[in-house]
């Protein structure tokens, strides 16, 4: 399978050893926002491994996207401590502000709402990531404010 110019440039920076799988997946995900099935096939050819192996790795990690996401990926912590700190009210406020439910993209392509496993801010919950930016001690009002600043 021939490589697209975008992938050829990325793949050229990495050797053909299987140890390069995660760095390649991260690079494509960060460059394009998601890793398509075609990308996975090209990676498999480059590393001389099965496309199933690449797919299994890409779908295992929640921070690797295998479908297009919004410009801002909002991941709300779903740990018990965030539940106890008011996560449900924050989730409802995020859905209202983004115009979509969790697990979906907003119609304008600006937001994707997702739940994430424990993010390590148990003493500062509810917590969320917006792309790579951390937000803690959330209330429904602060959650709405954060999303309104991104519109």
C-alpha positions as CSV (number, residue, x, y, z in Angstrom):
1,X,0.0,0.0,0.0
2,X,1.4,3.4,-0.9
3,X,1.7,6.0,1.8
4,X,0.0,9.4,1.6
5,X,2.3,12.3,1.6
6,X,1.3,13.3,5.2
7,X,2.0,9.8,6.5
8,X,5.1,9.4,4.4
9,X,6.7,12.4,6.1
10,X,5.7,11.1,9.6
11,X,6.7,7.5,9.0
12,X,10.1,8.6,7.5
13,X,11.0,10.0,11.0
14,X,10.6,6.6,12.5
15,X,12.4,3.3,11.9
16,X,10.7,0.1,10.9
17,X,10.9,-1.5,14.4
18,X,7.7,-2.3,16.2
19,X,8.9,-0.2,19.1
20,X,8.0,2.8,17.0
21,X,4.2,2.0,17.0
22,X,3.2,4.2,19.9
23,X,5.3,7.2,18.8
24,X,3.9,6.9,15.3
25,X,0.3,6.6,16.6
26,X,0.8,9.7,18.8
27,X,2.3,11.7,16.0
28,X,-0.5,11.0,13.6
29,X,-3.2,11.5,16.3
30,X,-1.6,14.8,17.3
31,X,-1.1,16.0,13.7
32,X,-4.5,15.0,12.3
33,X,-6.7,14.7,15.4
34,X,-7.4,11.0,14.8
35,X,-6.0,7.8,13.3
36,X,-8.1,6.5,10.4
37,X,-8.2,2.9,9.2
38,X,-6.1,3.8,6.2
39,X,-3.5,5.3,8.6
40,X,-3.5,2.1,10.6
41,X,-2.9,0.0,7.4
42,X,0.0,2.3,6.3
43,X,1.5,2.0,9.8
44,X,1.2,-1.7,9.6
45,X,3.0,-1.8,6.3
46,X,5.7,0.5,7.5
47,X,6.4,-1.6,10.6
48,X,5.7,-4.9,8.9
49,X,3.1,-5.9,11.5
50,X,-0.6,-6.8,11.1
51,X,-3.2,-4.0,10.7
52,X,-5.1,-5.8,13.5
53,X,-2.2,-5.3,15.8
54,X,-2.1,-1.6,15.0
55,X,-5.9,-1.3,15.4
56,X,-5.8,-3.1,18.8
57,X,-3.2,-0.7,20.1
58,X,-4.9,2.4,18.7
59,X,-8.3,1.4,20.2
60,X,-6.9,0.3,23.6
61,X,-5.7,3.8,24.6
62,X,-8.5,6.3,25.3
63,X,-6.3,9.3,24.3
64,X,-5.8,8.0,20.8
65,X,-8.7,8.8,18.6
66,X,-9.9,6.5,15.8
67,X,-12.7,8.8,14.7
68,X,-12.8,12.6,14.1
69,X,-13.2,14.6,17.3
70,X,-14.2,18.2,17.9
71,X,-11.6,20.9,18.1
72,X,-11.9,20.7,21.8
73,X,-12.0,17.3,23.4
74,X,-13.5,17.6,26.9
75,X,-12.8,14.6,29.1
76,X,-14.6,14.7,32.5
77,X,-13.2,12.5,35.2
78,X,-15.6,9.7,36.1
79,X,-13.9,8.5,39.3
80,X,-15.8,8.0,42.5
81,X,-14.2,11.0,44.2
82,X,-15.4,13.2,41.3
83,X,-18.8,11.6,41.5
84,X,-19.0,12.6,45.2
85,X,-17.8,16.1,44.4
86,X,-20.7,16.8,42.0
87,X,-19.6,15.4,38.6
88,X,-23.2,14.8,37.5
89,X,-24.2,18.5,37.7
90,X,-21.0,19.5,36.0
91,X,-21.7,16.9,33.2
92,X,-25.2,18.3,32.7
93,X,-23.8,21.9,32.4
94,X,-21.2,20.7,29.9
95,X,-23.8,19.0,27.8
96,X,-25.9,22.2,27.8
97,X,-22.9,24.4,27.0
98,X,-21.5,22.2,24.2
99,X,-24.8,21.3,22.7
100,X,-24.2,17.6,22.7
101,X,-24.3,14.6,25.0
102,X,-21.3,12.7,26.3
103,X,-19.8,10.3,23.8
104,X,-20.7,12.7,20.9
105,X,-19.5,15.7,18.9
106,X,-21.3,19.0,18.8
107,X,-22.9,19.8,15.4
108,X,-20.5,22.6,14.8
109,X,-17.5,20.4,15.3
110,X,-16.2,22.5,18.2
111,X,-16.6,20.0,21.1
112,X,-16.4,16.3,21.9
113,X,-17.6,15.3,25.3
114,X,-16.1,12.1,26.8
115,X,-15.7,10.6,30.2
116,X,-12.2,9.7,31.3
117,X,-11.0,7.3,34.0
118,X,-9.2,8.7,37.1
119,X,-7.0,11.6,36.0
120,X,-5.2,11.9,39.3
121,X,-6.8,15.0,40.7
122,X,-9.0,13.2,43.2
123,X,-8.5,15.9,45.9
124,X,-9.5,18.6,43.4
125,X,-12.6,17.2,41.7
126,X,-14.6,17.4,39.8
127,X,-11.8,17.6,37.2
128,X,-11.6,17.6,33.4
129,X,-9.2,18.0,30.6
130,X,-9.9,20.2,27.6
131,X,-7.4,18.9,25.1
132,X,-4.3,19.0,27.3
133,X,-5.4,21.7,29.7
134,X,-6.4,20.7,33.2
135,X,-9.4,22.2,35.0
136,X,-10.2,21.3,38.7
137,X,-12.7,22.2,41.4
138,X,-15.4,22.5,38.7
139,X,-18.9,23.7,39.3
140,X,-21.7,23.8,36.7
141,X,-21.0,27.6,36.3
142,X,-17.2,27.3,35.9
143,X,-17.7,24.4,33.4
144,X,-20.0,26.6,31.3
145,X,-17.6,29.5,31.5
146,X,-14.7,27.4,30.3
147,X,-16.6,26.2,27.3
148,X,-18.1,29.6,26.5
149,X,-14.5,31.0,26.4
150,X,-13.7,28.4,23.7
151,X,-16.6,29.4,21.4
